[in-house]
Amino acid sequence: MKKTLFILFAIIAVAAGLRFYRLGNVPASPDWDETALGYNAYSILKTGRDEYGTFLPLTFRSFDDYKPPLYVYLTVGSVALFGLSVWSTRLPSVIFGIIAVIGVYFLVKELSSGAKDSEILSLLSSFLLAISPWHVVFSRIAFEANIGLTVCIWAVVCFINGLRKPNFLPVCAFLFSLGMYTYHSERVFLPLLLLVLIISNWNRLTLQYNKKQLALAATIGILLILPLIPVIFNKTAMLRLKATSVFTDKTAMLARDIRYLEDDQKRNDIIGKILDNRRIVFVKTVISGYLSHYSLRWLYLTGDNPRHHAPDVGLLYFWELPFMLYGIIVVLKNFRSSQKNMLIGWFLIAPIAASPTTGVPHAVRTLVFLPTFQIFTAVGIVSLLNTISGLKRYSRYGLTIFILGCAVFNIAYFMDLYFIHTNPEYSEYWQYGYKEAVAFTERVKSKYEKIVVSTALDQSYMFFLFYTKYDPVKYLAVGGTRSGSFEEIRNTFDKYEFRKIIWSKEKRDGSILYVGSPAEMPHGNVLNITFLNGKPAMELADSPCGAP
């Protein structure tokens, strides 16, 4: 027992080290969602209202993407303790990432209860999540999906415990309901996962039926979810769904199908009329989106959005691939029915919420894949080690050293790419440059009547609010945020005004400082800011030649 605790604490230490190391500096800049989460938490702390003036909202309008509320409220505490910063905004994600690593240990221990290698499987699965590229990256940035994953893991732990100890069922209901407040995808995934868990353990649930605890669990779940119903189905909040749905632009999706259907009608092709149907296209699009998330190329080699992975690598370690595939086979052949159904069911429903959305495969919307990959990989490793234990000593040692060598090389390769190369190679994807621009404008703003910041710099108003730590009381006193989305119409505070810049029509007498993209601004500026790869990021000017 002492040995197990020592190893578990060592794993937690590794997880904490990878998540805290250079937290405020890698990635090099917060993206717009991180600044929005941080500033809205700051506003809640100071005023009890978000940037639009809504009192303790259950959904944060933000950039008209209507963010679920839990991350913001968690960040209120870290901002209160450490002040508004990139570090404090990312802190809740770090803490929940570490809690997820602990949760996986208990999850696998419950899933493999009674198995000979239960302890090894639990520790190894936990360790694999601790060092997972997918999980490390998302545990270091303020993304709500990471909170949702942790809540999900512990909800399943409580469910499995509740099969033996009914007192865990109310806690399970609380966590499943809480997960609905974390991230949009969780509102689809968690009900499906709960259904999988119930079906997989139906016999145990009916045999160990506890009316009192089930009733309490159901009451807790209903009471917690009820406030969300008007929020989720609000017409305005549905803009988020429309913005990410592949069905929003039906014209582009159906263009080829319309041509085929016109040809079918000319030829009076009855079968063609049936098959070249928009409903068939919709179904094929969703299926294609679903299957794209099982692409080995995406998972192990390329990833998707550069903000979701380190340069030149995928979401998972390549060395894990054979063990993961072998682990799935072992689970299918050797695990008990309920264990197998829970794990495989989790693995199969993970991409459902993301399937009808744009930009698939998508690492954020399917973060709930974790920790199934790590569990399958751990099963594969342990099973292989048991298999080769019968080999001759030199063969066994040679194979073990080869596997360890591949693993160490791959892990070191990821660490170098992430902690050393992410900033210079990917800074442009992280909206780098705002910190430098704000530091300069704050230093010289007394020289100018006002500072105009271009809305071509995405969500510029929020970065300036965040980095100036502008008092939310003052901000709301003059109306707060007046428009969301990417329009940023009429957003102003202090000397800052956020709008389009048309240089030929601007007042260029040195009384106004302009902050814009390189395409908008003249040569010979007051200040040029570059990304860490040397490409131009933004420019500041106050007159045709840039003279102050």
C-alpha positions in Angstrom: 0.0 0.0 0.0 2.8 2.4 0.9 4.6 1.6 -2.4 1.4 2.3 -4.3 0.8 5.7 -2.5 4.4 6.6 -3.2 4.1 5.9 -6.9 0.7 7.7 -7.1 2.2 10.8 -5.4 5.1 10.6 -7.9 2.7 10.5 -10.8 0.8 13.5 -9.3 4.1 15.4 -9.0 4.9 14.7 -12.6 1.4 15.8 -13.6 1.8 19.0 -11.6 5.3 19.7 -12.9 4.2 19.4 -16.5 1.2 21.6 -16.0 2.7 24.4 -13.8 6.1 24.7 -15.6 6.1 28.1 -17.4 2.4 28.2 -17.1 2.0 31.9 -17.9 4.5 31.9 -20.7 3.8 28.7 -22.7 1.7 29.3 -24.8 3.1 32.7 -25.4 -0.2 34.6 -25.2 -3.7 33.8 -24.1 -6.2 33.4 -26.9 -9.4 35.5 -27.0 -11.5 32.9 -25.1 -8.9 32.8 -22.3 -9.0 36.6 -21.9 -12.8 36.6 -22.0 -12.9 34.0 -19.2 -10.4 35.8 -17.1 -11.9 39.3 -17.5 -15.5 38.1 -16.9 -14.3 36.3 -13.7 -12.6 39.6 -12.7 -15.9 41.5 -13.4 -17.9 38.9 -11.4 -15.5 39.3 -8.5 -15.7 43.1 -8.6 -19.4 43.7 -9.5 -21.2 40.4 -9.5 -21.9 41.0 -13.2 -20.4 40.0 -16.5 -19.0 42.4 -19.2 -22.6 43.0 -20.5 -23.9 43.8 -17.0 -25.8 40.6 -16.5 -26.0 39.6 -12.8 -24.4 36.2 -12.0 -25.3 34.7 -15.4 -25.8 31.0 -16.1 -24.3 31.5 -19.5 -21.8 34.1 -20.5 -22.6 35.9 -23.7 -18.9 36.8 -24.4 -18.3 36.9 -28.1 -21.9 35.7 -28.8 -20.7 32.1 -28.2 -22.5 31.9 -24.9 -19.9 30.2 -22.8 -21.1 27.7 -20.0 -20.5 29.3 -16.6 -18.4 27.0 -14.5 -15.0 27.9 -15.7 -15.7 31.6 -15.1 -16.9 31.0 -11.5 -13.9 28.8 -10.8 -11.6 31.5 -12.1 -13.2 34.1 -9.7 -11.3 32.4 -6.9 -7.9 32.3 -8.6 -8.2 35.9 -9.7 -9.2 36.9 -6.1 -6.1 35.2 -4.8 -3.5 36.1 -7.4 -5.0 39.0 -9.4 -6.0 39.0 -13.0 -3.3 37.5 -15.1 -2.7 34.7 -17.7 -1.4 32.5 -14.9 -4.4 32.9 -12.6 -6.8 32.5 -15.6 -5.2 29.2 -16.5 -4.8 28.0 -12.9 -8.3 26.3 -12.6 -7.5 24.2 -15.7 -4.2 23.1 -14.2 -5.8 22.1 -10.9 -8.6 20.2 -12.6 -6.0 18.5 -14.9 -4.2 17.2 -11.9 -7.5 16.1 -10.3 -8.3 14.2 -13.5 -5.0 12.3 -13.3 -5.9 11.2 -9.8 -9.5 10.4 -10.9 -8.2 8.0 -13.6 -6.3 6.0 -10.9 -9.6 5.4 -9.0 -11.6 4.9 -12.2 -9.4 2.1 -13.5 -9.1 0.6 -10.0 -12.9 0.4 -9.9 -13.2 -0.9 -13.4 -10.6 -3.6 -12.9 -11.6 -4.5 -9.4 -10.6 -8.1 -8.6 -8.2 -8.4 -11.6 -4.6 -9.6 -10.9 -3.0 -6.5 -12.4 -5.6 -3.9 -11.2 -3.0 -1.8 -9.3 -0.5 -1.7 -12.1 -3.3 -0.9 -14.6 -4.5 1.9 -12.4 -1.2 3.5 -11.9 -0.1 3.1 -15.5 -3.3 4.6 -16.8 -2.9 7.5 -14.4 0.7 8.1 -15.5 -0.2 7.9 -19.2 -2.8 10.7 -18.7 -0.3 12.7 -16.7 2.1 12.8 -19.6 -0.4 12.7 -22.4 0.2 15.5 -25.0 -3.5 16.0 -25.5 -4.2 16.3 -21.8 -1.0 18.3 -21.0 -1.8 20.9 -23.6 -5.4 21.4 -22.5 -4.6 21.4 -18.8 -2.3 24.4 -19.4 -4.9 26.6 -21.1 -8.2 28.1 -20.0 -10.5 25.8 -22.0 -13.8 24.8 -20.4 -13.6 21.3 -22.0 -10.8 20.4 -19.6 -13.0 21.1 -16.6 -15.8 19.1 -18.2 -13.5 16.1 -18.7 -12.4 16.0 -15.0 -16.0 16.3 -13.8 -16.9 13.4 -16.1 -14.1 11.2 -14.9 -15.1 11.6 -11.2 -18.8 11.2 -12.1 -18.1 7.8 -13.5 -15.9 6.9 -10.5 -18.9 7.7 -8.2 -21.3 5.8 -10.5 -19.2 2.6 -10.3 -18.8 3.1 -6.5 -22.5 3.6 -6.3 -23.2 0.1 -7.6 -21.7 -1.2 -4.3 -22.3 1.8 -2.0 -25.6 3.6 -2.8 -24.5 6.7 -0.9 -22.3 7.5 -3.9 -25.3 7.8 -6.2 -26.3 11.4 -5.1 -22.7 12.5 -5.6 -22.7 10.9 -9.0 -25.9 12.8 -9.9 -24.5 16.0 -8.7 -21.3 15.6 -10.8 -23.2 14.5 -14.0 -25.4 17.6 -13.6 -22.5 19.9 -12.8 -20.8 18.7 -16.0 -23.7 20.3 -18.0 -22.4 23.7 -16.7 -18.8 23.1 -18.1 -18.8 22.9 -21.9 -21.3 22.7 -24.8 -20.3 19.2 -25.9 -20.8 17.8 -22.4 -24.5 18.5 -22.7 -24.7 15.9 -25.4 -22.0 13.5 -24.2 -22.8 13.2 -20.5 -26.4 12.0 -20.9 -25.2 9.5 -23.5 -22.4 8.3 -21.2 -24.9 7.9 -18.3 -27.1 5.9 -20.5 -24.2 3.6 -21.5 -23.3 3.2 -17.8 -26.9 2.3 -16.8 -27.3 -0.2 -19.7 -23.9 -1.8 -19.0 -24.8 -2.3 -15.3 -28.5 -2.8 -15.5 -28.5 -6.1 -13.7 -26.4 -4.8 -10.8 -28.6 -1.7 -10.5 -31.8 -3.7 -10.4 -30.4 -6.3 -8.0 -29.0 -3.6 -5.6 -31.9 -1.2 -6.1 -31.9 1.4 -3.3 -35.1 3.5 -3.7 -34.1 6.2 -1.2 -30.7 6.9 -2.7 -32.0 6.7 -6.3 -34.8 9.1 -5.5 -32.3 11.5 -3.9 -29.9 11.2 -6.9 -32.8 11.9 -9.3 -33.9 14.9 -7.3 -30.4 16.4 -7.2 -30.0 15.9 -10.9 -33.3 17.4 -11.9 -32.9 20.4 -9.5 -29.4 21.2 -10.9 -30.4 20.8 -14.6 -33.7 22.7 -14.4 -32.1 26.2 -14.4 -30.1 25.3 -17.5 -33.1 24.4 -19.7 -34.2 27.9 -20.5 -30.5 28.8 -21.0 -29.8 26.0 -23.4 -32.9 26.4 -25.5 -32.9 30.2 -25.5 -33.1 31.5 -29.1 -30.1 33.9 -28.7 -27.9 31.2 -27.0 -28.7 28.9 -29.9 -26.5 31.2 -32.0 -23.5 29.1 -30.8 -25.0 25.9 -32.2 -25.8 27.6 -35.5 -22.3 29.0 -35.7 -20.6 25.6 -35.4 -23.2 23.4 -37.2 -22.4 22.0 -40.6 -26.0 22.5 -41.5 -25.9 26.3 -41.3 -24.6 26.7 -44.8 -26.8 24.1 -46.5 -26.3 25.7 -50.0 -22.6 24.8 -50.1 -23.2 21.4 -48.6 -26.0 20.5 -51.1 -24.5 22.1 -54.3 -23.2 18.9 -55.8 -26.4 17.0 -54.7 -28.6 19.5 -56.4 -26.7 19.1 -59.7 -27.1 15.3 -59.4 -30.8 15.6 -58.6 -31.4 17.9 -61.6 -29.7 15.3 -63.9 -31.8 12.5 -62.3 -35.0 14.4 -63.1 -33.9 14.9 -66.7 -33.2 11.2 -67.0 -36.3 10.3 -64.9 -33.9 8.2 -62.7 -36.1 7.0 -59.9 -33.2 5.4 -57.9 -31.1 8.5 -58.4 -33.9 10.7 -57.0 -34.0 8.6 -53.9 -30.3 8.5 -53.3 -29.4 12.0 -54.3 -31.5 13.4 -51.5 -30.5 16.1 -49.1 -31.3 13.8 -46.1 -28.8 11.3 -47.4 -26.2 14.1 -47.7 -26.9 15.2 -44.2 -26.5 11.7 -42.8 -23.3 11.1 -44.8 -21.9 14.5 -43.5 -22.5 13.5 -39.9 -21.1 10.0 -40.4 -18.0 11.5 -42.1 -17.6 13.9 -39.2 -17.9 11.1 -36.7 -15.4 8.8 -38.4 -12.9 11.6 -38.9 -12.2 11.5 -35.1 -10.8 7.9 -35.4 -8.2 9.0 -38.0 -4.8 7.7 -36.9 -3.2 10.5 -38.8 -5.1 13.2 -36.9 -4.6 11.4 -33.5 -0.9 10.5 -33.8 0.7 12.7 -36.4 -1.0 16.0 -37.3 -3.7 17.1 -34.9 -6.0 20.0 -36.0 -5.9 23.6 -34.9 -2.3 24.6 -34.0 -3.6 25.8 -30.6 -4.6 22.2 -29.8 -1.2 20.5 -30.1 2.6 21.1 -30.2 4.2 21.7 -33.6 4.7 18.7 -35.8 3.1 16.1 -33.6 -0.4 14.8 -33.0 -2.6 14.5 -29.9 -1.2 11.2 -28.7 2.3 9.6 -28.6 3.0 7.5 -31.6 4.8 4.9 -29.5 1.4 4.2 -27.8 -0.4 3.2 -31.0 0.4 -0.5 -31.1 -0.3 -0.9 -27.4 -3.6 1.0 -27.8 -4.8 -1.2 -30.6 -3.7 -4.4 -28.8 -5.4 -3.1 -25.6 -8.7 -2.7 -27.4 -8.5 -6.4 -28.5 -7.7 -7.5 -25.0 -10.6 -5.5 -23.5 -13.0 -7.0 -26.1 -11.7 -10.6 -25.4 -10.9 -10.7 -21.7 -12.8 -8.0 -19.8 -16.1 -8.7 -18.1 -19.2 -7.6 -20.0 -20.0 -4.5 -17.9 -16.3 -3.3 -17.9 -16.1 -3.9 -21.7 -19.4 -2.1 -22.4 -18.5 0.9 -20.3 -15.1 1.4 -21.9 -16.0 0.7 -25.5 -19.3 2.6 -25.1 -17.3 5.7 -23.8 -14.9 5.3 -26.7 -17.7 5.2 -29.3 -19.9 8.0 -28.1 -17.0 10.5 -27.5 -17.2 12.1 -31.0 -21.0 12.2 -31.3 -21.4 15.8 -30.1 -18.7 17.0 -32.5 -19.9 15.0 -35.6 -22.4 17.6 -37.0 -20.1 20.5 -36.4 -17.6 22.4 -38.6 -13.8 22.0 -38.4 -13.8 18.2 -37.7 -12.0 16.4 -36.4 -11.9 18.7 -33.4 -9.7 18.1 -30.3 -11.6 20.4 -27.9 -15.1 19.0 -28.6 -13.8 15.4 -28.3 -11.5 15.9 -25.3 -13.9 13.5 -23.6 -12.1 10.7 -25.5 -9.7 10.8 -22.6 -8.9 8.7 -20.7 -10.1 5.8 -22.9 -6.9 5.9 -25.0 -4.7 5.8 -21.9 -6.7 2.9 -20.4 -6.5 0.9 -23.6 -2.8 1.6 -23.9 -2.1 0.6 -20.3 -4.1 -2.7 -20.9 -2.0 -3.3 -24.0 1.3 -2.7 -22.2 0.5 -4.8 -19.2 -0.8 -7.6 -21.4 2.3 -7.6 -23.6 4.6 -7.6 -20.5 2.7 -10.6 -19.2 3.1 -12.3 -22.6 6.9 -11.7 -23.0 7.6 -12.7 -19.4 7.9 -16.3 -20.7 10.6 -15.3 -23.2 14.3 -15.9 -22.6 15.9 -13.3 -20.4 17.9 -11.6 -23.1 15.0 -11.5 -25.5 12.7 -10.1 -22.7 15.3 -7.5 -21.7 16.0 -6.5 -25.2 12.3 -6.0 -26.1 11.7 -4.1 -22.9 14.6 -1.8 -23.5 13.5 -1.2 -27.1 10.0 -0.2 -26.0 11.3 2.0 -23.3 13.7 3.7 -25.7 10.9 4.4 -28.2 8.7 5.8 -25.4 11.4 8.0 -23.8 12.4 9.4 -27.2 8.8 10.2 -28.2 8.1 11.8 -24.8 11.2 13.9 -24.9 10.5 14.9 -28.5 7.0 16.1 -27.5 8.4 18.0 -24.4 11.0 19.8 -26.5 8.5 20.7 -29.3 5.9 21.9 -26.8 8.0 23.8 -24.2 10.7 25.1 -26.6 9.1 25.4 -30.1 5.5 26.2 -29.5 6.0 29.9 -28.8 8.2 30.8 -31.8 6.3 28.5 -34.3 2.7 29.1 -33.1 2.6 32.5 -31.5 0.6 33.9 -34.4 -2.2 31.5 -33.6 -2.3 32.6 -30.0 -3.0 36.3 -30.8 0.5 37.3 -29.7 1.4 41.0 -29.5 -1.5 42.4 -27.5 0.5 42.4 -24.2 3.2 44.5 -25.9 0.7 46.8 -27.6 -1.1 47.4 -24.4 2.1 48.1 -22.4 3.1 50.7 -25.0 -0.3 52.4 -25.3 -0.7 52.6 -21.5 2.8 54.2 -21.3 2.1 56.9 -24.0 -1.7 57.4 -23.8 -1.4 60.7 -22.0 0.0 62.2 -25.2 -3.1 61.4 -27.2 -6.8 62.4 -27.3 -7.7 58.8 -27.8 -6.4 55.4 -29.1 -8.2 53.7 -31.9 -7.8 49.9 -32.0 -8.8 48.0 -35.2 -11.4 45.3 -35.0 -9.5 43.5 -37.7 -7.4 42.4 -34.7 -9.9 39.8 -33.5 -11.6 40.6 -30.2 -9.2 43.4 -29.6 -11.4 45.1 -26.9 -11.2 42.1 -24.7 -7.4 41.9 -24.8 -7.1 45.6 -23.9 -9.6 45.1 -21.0 -7.6 42.1 -19.8 -4.1 43.5 -20.0 -5.0 46.9 -18.6 -7.1 45.2 -15.8 -9.6 47.9 -16.4 -11.9 48.4 -13.5 -15.2 46.5 -14.3 -17.1 49.1 -12.1 -16.0 51.9 -14.5 -16.5 49.7 -17.5 -20.1 48.8 -16.7 -20.8 52.4 -15.6 -20.3 53.5 -19.2 -22.4 50.6 -20.6 -20.0 47.7 -20.6 -19.7 45.7 -23.8 -22.1 46.9 -26.4 -21.7 44.2 -29.1 -20.2 40.7 -29.2 -19.3 38.3 -32.0 -16.6 39.7 -34.3 -18.2 43.0 -34.9 -17.2 44.9 -31.8 -19.4 47.8 -32.7 -19.4 50.8 -30.3 -17.1 49.1 -27.7 -15.2 51.8 -25.9 -13.5 52.5 -22.5 -11.1 55.0 -21.1 -9.3 56.5 -24.1 -9.7 53.3 -26.2 -12.1 53.0 -29.1 -12.5 49.8 -31.1 -13.6 50.0 -34.7 -12.5 49.5 -38.3 -9.5 51.6 -39.4 -9.6 53.1 -42.9 -6.3 54.9 -42.9 -7.0 57.3 -45.8 -10.1 58.6 -44.0 -8.6 58.8 -40.5 -7.5 62.0 -38.6 -3.8 61.8 -39.0 -2.5 64.9 -37.2 -0.7 63.1 -34.3 -3.6 63.5 -31.8 -4.8 59.9 -32.2 -2.8 56.7 -31.8 -3.9 53.9 -34.1 -3.4 50.2 -33.4 -4.0 47.9 -36.4 -3.0 45.0 -38.5 0.0 45.5 -40.9 -2.4 45.5 -43.9 -4.2 48.6 -42.5 -1.3 50.7 -41.4 1.3 52.9 -43.1 5.1 52.5 -43.2 7.3 54.3 -40.7 5.1 53.6 -37.6 5.5 54.5 -34.0 5.9 50.8 -33.1 6.0 47.6 -35.1 5.2 44.4 -33.2 6.2 41.0 -34.7 5.2 37.5 -33.9 8.0 35.3 -32.4 8.7 33.9 -35.8 9.5 37.4 -37.1 6.3 37.9 -39.1 4.5 41.3 -38.6 1.7 41.1 -36.0 0.4 44.6 -35.5 1.5 48.2 -36.0 0.9 51.5 -34.2 0.9 54.9 -35.9 -0.3 58.4 -35.3 0.5 60.2 -38.5 1.3 59.5 -42.2 5.0 59.0 -41.5 4.5 57.7 -38.0 6.1 60.7 -36.3 4.9 61.3 -32.7 
